[in-house]
Amino acid sequence: MWVETNALSPGCVLLRDVKGKSHRAIIPKHTVLTEEHITVLHKFLIEKVDVSEKQAEGDKQKEIQTETIKVATHPTTSFSKHYQRTVQQYKKLFAKWQSSARIDITEVRAFIIPLLDNMEEISKYVFKLHHYAKKEDYIYHHHIAVAILAAYIGYKSEFSKGEWLQLGLGGLLSDCGMARINPTIIEKETMLTEAEMNEIKNHPTYSYQFIKNVPILKSDIKQAISQHHERLDGSGYPFGLTERKINRYARIIAICDTYHAMTCERYYKQKQSPFKVIEVLQAEKFTKLDPEIIQLFIQMMTQFSIGTKVKLSNQKTAEIVFTDEKKPTRPMVRLEDNQIIALENYPDLFIEVLL
């Protein structure tokens, strides 16, 4: 039944998502409303919501919460297994490329397309991809994750299915040229020398040489593979291209590549919080990276529901109670002692991980 926000009381159960003007879910369905939720509804000027005729109390409330947990946790196992299986398939294929085998695009499509094809599942876990990678096998996870993120941006940008699948393939194959880099450089546990770094910077060119004769890839995607380390201000490589010469697919892959690399542990670099990385991307959106794509990326990576549990950089746990669309990485959170703080007022404190 539809009830005016002014008439709501704690314990009411939402029957459908409450969405703001951006059509993002402010509070998901099945949520048992608290005073904080009702305050948020008022702040978003929500006039009416659809709630159950009966309030959640005692055992009934527990039952609703349990059902919600089951729905949320079941896909995690399914996606995790599919993702890990895909990484292992790719690892074997990458070893063939290291032995000078040519790229068989049919073989590539056979394992990556089924993973990319399930966007509804992917949308729930794009923020958690960095959790799967370890420094020992980072490179394989990175290539699969960039494929997922790139395809997902295309999907959220309302590209045609054929276009965002091509973009996913481009994300996957953008680093295939790493197979021509000496493995001792890739696996080095200390900082690279200048000569080693220069060799790494050749990998976009090597990647293009791998795929330039693959007929199923569009020419724009092939170009994006060679350009995905270029930057709008000309500071990228291998050609030092500037804004107008970098195609939109390359700009998308660049953001995905940067984000996942910074959030993962590597041999010579520590991982960073996704929230800190997103803030870095925000700072670079008018210099190195495409501002419109950055904005879309931030929106799709910060769609957090009220009640989401998080761990802060001071190792304390908290719960998100309000998110400002203009500052998505700096929500209001409720600490374990019930104190509510706005992270925008604490620049040295940030969300480290979603729980």
Backbone torsions as a table, in degrees:
resi	resn	phi	psi	omega
1	MET	NA	148.9	-178.9
2	TRP	-89.2	129.3	-177.3
3	VAL	-128.9	137.5	176.6
4	GLU	-66.0	143.5	-176.4
5	THR	-57.2	-36.7	-179.4
6	ASN	-63.7	-21.6	-176.9
7	ALA	-96.5	0.3	-178.4
8	LEU	-73.6	154.5	175.3
9	SER	-140.3	155.2	177.9
10	PRO	-55.1	137.6	-178.3
11	GLY	108.3	-16.7	175.8
12	CYS	-66.7	144.5	-176.8
13	VAL	-112.4	123.0	-179.8
14	LEU	-70.1	137.3	177.2
15	LEU	-97.7	-14.0	176.7
16	ARG	-150.2	160.0	-179.9
17	ASP	-58.2	143.1	170.3
18	VAL	-98.0	122.0	-175.5
19	LYS	-116.5	147.2	177.9
20	GLY	-89.9	-168.6	-177.3
21	LYS	-65.4	-25.4	179.3
22	SER	-83.1	0.1	-178.7
23	HIS	69.2	14.2	172.1
24	ARG	-85.6	147.3	179.3
25	ALA	-71.1	120.0	175.5
26	ILE	-81.1	-47.0	177.4
27	ILE	-135.6	127.1	-176.3
28	PRO	-77.7	158.0	176.9
29	LYS	-62.3	157.7	-177.3
30	HIS	77.2	-1.8	177.8
31	THR	-69.3	134.8	172.9
32	VAL	-88.3	113.2	-171.6
33	LEU	-67.4	140.9	173.5
34	THR	-116.3	178.5	177.2
35	GLU	-60.6	-38.4	-179.9
36	GLU	-63.2	-41.4	178.1
37	HIS	-60.8	-43.8	-178.0
38	ILE	-64.8	-38.3	176.5
39	THR	-61.7	-42.4	178.2
40	VAL	-61.7	-41.8	178.7
41	LEU	-59.5	-41.3	177.8
42	HIS	-64.0	-42.4	-177.8
43	LYS	-65.1	-31.3	178.6
44	PHE	-88.6	7.0	177.5
45	LEU	58.0	36.8	176.2
46	ILE	-80.3	121.8	-174.9
47	GLU	-85.8	-40.5	-177.4
48	LYS	-138.8	151.5	174.4
49	VAL	-137.6	156.4	179.9
50	ASP	-94.8	115.5	-177.4
51	VAL	-127.6	161.9	177.9
52	SER	-67.5	152.0	178.3
53	GLU	-68.7	-23.0	-179.9
54	LYS	-112.9	140.0	176.5
55	GLN	-77.8	153.4	178.2
56	ALA	-82.2	121.2	-179.4
57	GLU	-139.5	146.2	173.3
58	GLY	50.0	-126.3	-175.7
59	ASP	-63.5	-32.1	-178.2
60	LYS	-64.5	-40.9	178.2
61	GLN	-63.3	-41.6	179.0
62	LYS	-62.1	-38.8	-178.8
63	GLU	-64.0	-43.2	179.6
64	ILE	-63.4	-43.6	-179.7
65	GLN	-64.1	-39.4	179.3
66	THR	-63.2	-42.2	179.5
67	GLU	-63.0	-40.3	179.4
68	THR	-62.6	-41.6	179.7
69	ILE	-63.5	-41.9	180.0
70	LYS	-61.4	-42.5	-179.7
71	VAL	-64.3	-37.0	-176.0
72	ALA	-77.1	-34.2	-173.3
73	THR	-87.3	-27.2	-177.5
74	HIS	-60.3	-47.2	-179.1
75	PRO	-64.8	-26.5	-178.6
76	THR	-57.4	-48.0	-179.8
77	THR	-62.1	-44.9	-178.9
78	SER	-61.6	-48.3	-179.0
79	PHE	-65.7	-42.6	-178.6
80	SER	-58.5	-46.8	-179.8
81	LYS	-63.4	-43.8	-179.6
82	HIS	-64.2	-44.5	179.5
83	TYR	-61.2	-50.0	-178.1
84	GLN	-62.7	-38.1	177.8
85	ARG	-63.9	-40.4	179.6
86	THR	-64.8	-41.2	178.1
87	VAL	-60.5	-43.2	-179.9
88	GLN	-65.8	-37.8	176.9
89	GLN	-64.5	-41.7	179.7
90	TYR	-66.2	-39.0	179.8
91	LYS	-57.3	-43.2	178.8
92	LYS	-65.5	-39.8	-179.7
93	LEU	-67.5	-40.6	179.3
94	PHE	-61.6	-37.3	177.9
95	ALA	-62.5	-36.7	176.6
96	LYS	-63.9	-41.7	179.1
97	TRP	-64.9	-35.5	176.8
98	GLN	-64.9	-23.9	177.6
99	SER	-94.8	19.9	174.1
100	SER	77.6	13.9	175.3
101	ALA	-70.4	148.6	175.9
102	ARG	-78.4	160.5	177.8
103	ILE	-76.7	124.5	173.4
104	ASP	-99.9	100.1	-172.9
105	ILE	-65.0	-27.6	176.5
106	THR	-64.7	-41.0	178.0
107	GLU	-66.0	-39.6	178.5
108	VAL	-63.9	-49.0	-178.4
109	ARG	-61.9	-32.3	-175.3
110	ALA	-61.8	-30.8	-178.6
111	PHE	-104.9	-25.8	-175.5
112	ILE	-89.8	-34.3	-177.0
113	ILE	-63.5	-44.0	177.8
114	PRO	-59.1	-32.2	177.8
115	LEU	-71.9	-45.8	-178.2
116	LEU	-70.7	-23.7	-173.1
117	ASP	-69.7	-14.7	-176.1
118	ASN	-104.5	69.7	-174.1
119	MET	-66.8	-30.2	179.4
120	GLU	-64.0	-37.3	176.5
121	GLU	-72.3	-44.7	-177.8
122	ILE	-59.0	-38.5	-176.1
123	SER	-59.9	-22.7	-178.7
124	LYS	-84.4	-16.9	-170.6
125	TYR	-128.4	7.7	-179.9
126	VAL	-60.3	-30.7	-177.7
127	PHE	-76.6	-11.2	-174.3
128	LYS	-109.6	6.7	-175.0
129	LEU	-60.5	-34.1	-177.6
130	HIS	-65.7	-20.2	-179.8
131	HIS	-67.1	-26.0	-174.5
132	TYR	-78.0	-28.0	-171.1
133	ALA	-84.6	140.9	171.6
134	LYS	-118.0	156.3	-175.3
135	LYS	-60.5	-28.4	-178.0
136	GLU	-67.8	-31.7	-178.9
137	ASP	-126.0	27.3	-177.1
138	TYR	-53.3	-45.2	-172.0
139	ILE	-58.6	-38.5	-177.8
140	TYR	-73.1	-42.5	176.2
141	HIS	-63.0	-39.3	-177.3
142	HIS	-61.1	-44.3	-177.4
143	HIS	-65.8	-41.5	178.6
144	ILE	-67.5	-42.2	-178.7
145	ALA	-64.7	-40.7	178.3
146	VAL	-63.8	-37.7	175.8
147	ALA	-60.7	-45.4	-179.4
148	ILE	-63.5	-48.9	-177.0
149	LEU	-65.0	-41.4	-179.9
150	ALA	-65.0	-45.7	178.0
151	ALA	-62.1	-37.7	-178.7
152	TYR	-67.5	-38.9	175.4
153	ILE	-62.5	-42.4	177.5
154	GLY	-61.5	-41.4	178.6
155	TYR	-62.2	-46.4	-179.8
156	LYS	-71.0	-20.8	177.1
157	SER	-85.5	2.6	179.3
158	GLU	63.4	33.5	168.4
159	PHE	-66.0	159.4	172.8
160	SER	-64.6	157.9	-179.2
161	LYS	-58.7	-42.3	179.1
162	GLY	-59.9	-36.4	-177.9
163	GLU	-72.1	-44.1	-179.0
164	TRP	-74.9	-23.3	172.5
165	LEU	-70.5	-39.7	175.1
166	GLN	-60.9	-40.8	178.9
167	LEU	-63.5	-38.8	175.9
168	GLY	-62.6	-42.5	176.6
169	LEU	-62.2	-39.7	177.9
170	GLY	-63.2	-41.2	177.6
171	GLY	-62.6	-41.6	179.5
172	LEU	-64.4	-45.3	-172.0
173	LEU	-89.4	-2.3	-179.0
174	SER	-61.3	-29.4	-179.3
175	ASP	-110.3	14.4	-178.6
176	CYS	-62.3	-25.0	178.1
177	GLY	-65.5	-12.7	174.9
178	MET	-61.8	-18.2	178.3
179	ALA	-66.0	-18.6	179.0
180	ARG	-93.4	-4.6	178.0
181	ILE	-84.4	140.4	177.8
182	ASN	-54.6	124.0	-178.7
183	PRO	-55.5	-27.6	179.4
184	THR	-66.0	-28.0	176.5
185	ILE	-75.3	-44.9	-178.7
186	ILE	-62.2	-37.3	-174.7
187	GLU	-97.8	7.7	-178.0
188	LYS	-63.9	134.2	-174.8
189	GLU	-93.7	-2.6	177.0
190	THR	-119.0	174.2	-178.9
191	MET	-58.5	142.4	179.9
192	LEU	-74.9	147.7	173.6
193	THR	-75.1	169.5	179.0
194	GLU	-60.7	-41.5	179.9
195	ALA	-64.5	-41.2	178.9
196	GLU	-66.6	-39.9	178.5
197	MET	-65.0	-38.5	177.8
198	ASN	-63.7	-35.9	176.9
199	GLU	-67.1	-41.5	176.4
200	ILE	-58.5	-38.4	-177.7
201	LYS	-68.4	-9.4	175.8
202	ASN	-82.7	-10.5	-170.8
203	HIS	-63.9	-31.9	175.5
204	PRO	-61.8	-37.2	177.8
205	THR	-67.4	-42.8	176.8
206	TYR	-61.5	-40.6	179.6
207	SER	-61.2	-44.0	179.5
208	TYR	-62.7	-41.1	178.8
209	GLN	-62.5	-33.7	177.2
210	PHE	-63.9	-41.3	-167.9
211	ILE	-108.6	-0.6	-171.7
212	LYS	-61.7	-26.2	-179.6
213	ASN	-103.6	11.5	177.7
214	VAL	-79.7	111.7	-171.9
215	PRO	-67.9	-26.8	-173.6
216	ILE	-76.1	-18.7	179.5
217	LEU	-85.6	133.0	178.1
218	LYS	-67.6	153.8	-178.3
219	SER	-62.1	-35.0	178.7
220	ASP	-65.7	-35.3	178.3
221	ILE	-70.5	-40.9	176.7
222	LYS	-60.7	-41.6	178.0
223	GLN	-64.0	-40.6	180.0
224	ALA	-62.3	-37.2	179.3
225	ILE	-61.6	-39.0	179.4
226	SER	-77.2	-18.2	-174.0
227	GLN	-107.6	1.3	-166.9
228	HIS	-69.5	-8.1	173.4
229	HIS	-107.8	10.1	173.4
230	GLU	-78.1	154.8	-178.9
231	ARG	-130.4	149.2	-173.1
232	LEU	-57.0	-31.2	-178.2
233	ASP	-88.1	5.5	177.9
234	GLY	85.9	6.0	-176.4
235	SER	-87.2	-0.7	-177.2
236	GLY	-86.1	-168.6	-178.6
237	TYR	-144.9	162.6	8.6
238	PRO	-89.2	-7.9	-171.5
239	PHE	-108.7	-10.6	-177.5
240	GLY	67.2	35.3	-179.3
241	LEU	-68.1	154.7	176.6
242	THR	-111.4	179.2	-167.2
243	GLU	-40.6	-58.7	-171.5
244	ARG	-66.8	-21.3	-175.4
245	LYS	-93.8	-1.8	-178.0
246	ILE	-103.0	120.7	-175.3
247	ASN	-76.2	164.4	-170.6
248	ARG	-66.9	-31.7	178.5
249	TYR	-66.1	-39.9	177.5
250	ALA	-63.1	-38.0	-179.9
251	ARG	-65.1	-38.7	178.6
252	ILE	-66.9	-49.4	-179.0
253	ILE	-61.6	-36.5	179.8
254	ALA	-59.1	-43.6	-179.2
255	ILE	-67.0	-43.9	179.8
256	CYS	-63.9	-42.9	-179.8
257	ASP	-62.9	-45.2	-179.2
258	THR	-64.3	-48.0	-177.3
259	TYR	-60.2	-52.5	-175.6
260	HIS	-65.8	-39.2	179.6
261	ALA	-61.7	-40.6	-177.1
262	MET	-74.0	-23.9	-178.0
263	THR	-91.5	-3.4	-177.6
264	CYS	-110.5	151.2	174.5
265	GLU	-79.7	129.6	177.0
266	ARG	-123.5	173.4	-175.0
267	TYR	-58.7	-39.2	-174.1
268	TYR	-117.2	11.7	177.7
269	LYS	-144.2	140.2	176.9
270	GLN	-80.8	150.2	176.5
271	LYS	-73.3	156.7	177.9
272	GLN	-121.4	157.0	176.4
273	SER	-60.8	135.6	176.3
274	PRO	-53.6	-33.1	-179.4
275	PHE	-69.1	-39.4	176.1
276	LYS	-67.2	-38.6	179.2
277	VAL	-64.1	-42.7	178.6
278	ILE	-60.7	-37.6	177.9
279	GLU	-67.4	-35.4	175.0
280	VAL	-64.5	-43.5	178.8
281	LEU	-61.8	-39.8	177.0
282	GLN	-58.8	-41.2	-177.7
283	ALA	-68.3	-24.1	-176.7
284	GLU	-100.3	5.8	-171.3
285	LYS	-74.0	-9.7	176.8
286	PHE	-112.6	6.6	-179.2
287	THR	-124.5	-61.7	-173.1
288	LYS	-99.3	-35.7	-172.4
289	LEU	-117.3	155.2	-175.9
290	ASP	-65.4	120.7	-175.2
291	PRO	-63.9	-38.3	-179.1
292	GLU	-67.9	-42.1	179.7
293	ILE	-69.1	-39.0	176.1
294	ILE	-58.0	-45.2	-178.4
295	GLN	-62.4	-43.0	177.6
296	LEU	-63.8	-43.0	-179.7
297	PHE	-60.1	-45.1	-179.7
298	ILE	-62.7	-42.7	179.6
299	GLN	-62.0	-43.2	-176.4
300	MET	-74.9	-22.2	-178.8
301	MET	-93.8	-5.1	-176.4
302	THR	-126.6	33.9	177.1
303	GLN	-86.8	72.9	-175.8
304	PHE	-96.3	135.2	179.6
305	SER	-82.0	152.6	171.7
306	ILE	-59.2	134.3	-179.4
307	GLY	99.1	-7.2	178.2
308	THR	-62.0	130.1	179.4
309	LYS	-85.4	138.9	-178.4
310	VAL	-138.5	158.9	170.5
311	LYS	-110.7	129.8	-178.0
312	LEU	-87.8	169.0	-177.9
313	SER	-67.2	-16.4	174.0
314	ASN	-89.9	10.6	176.5
315	GLN	73.7	7.9	175.9
316	LYS	-87.6	147.9	177.2
317	THR	-91.7	152.9	-178.6
318	ALA	-153.0	175.8	-179.4
319	GLU	-132.2	131.1	179.1
320	ILE	-70.8	128.3	179.6
321	VAL	-116.0	-18.5	178.3
322	PHE	-162.7	136.7	178.6
323	THR	-124.3	127.6	176.0
324	ASP	-89.4	123.2	-177.6
325	GLU	-59.0	-26.1	179.8
326	LYS	-79.0	-20.0	-179.6
327	LYS	-136.2	65.0	-171.6
328	PRO	-64.8	-23.6	-179.6
329	THR	-87.7	-2.3	-176.4
330	ARG	-125.8	63.2	-178.5
331	PRO	-76.5	172.3	168.7
332	MET	-84.3	134.6	-178.7
333	VAL	-129.8	152.1	176.5
334	ARG	-105.3	122.7	-179.6
335	LEU	-78.9	173.2	-177.8
336	GLU	-62.7	-26.5	178.5
337	ASP	-88.9	13.6	178.5
338	ASN	73.7	4.5	174.1
339	GLN	-71.4	135.1	178.8
340	ILE	-106.7	125.5	179.4
341	ILE	-127.3	152.5	174.9
342	ALA	-99.7	117.3	-175.7
343	LEU	-62.9	-21.7	178.4
344	GLU	-64.3	-19.2	178.6
345	ASN	-89.6	-2.2	-178.3
346	TYR	-129.0	78.9	-173.8
347	PRO	-58.9	-25.1	-179.4
348	ASP	-90.6	-2.0	-179.9
349	LEU	-112.2	131.3	-177.8
350	PHE	-147.6	165.3	177.6
351	ILE	-76.0	127.3	-179.0
352	GLU	-92.4	-40.6	-176.8
353	VAL	-158.8	149.3	171.7
354	LEU	-82.1	139.5	-179.7
355	LEU	-102.5	NA	NA
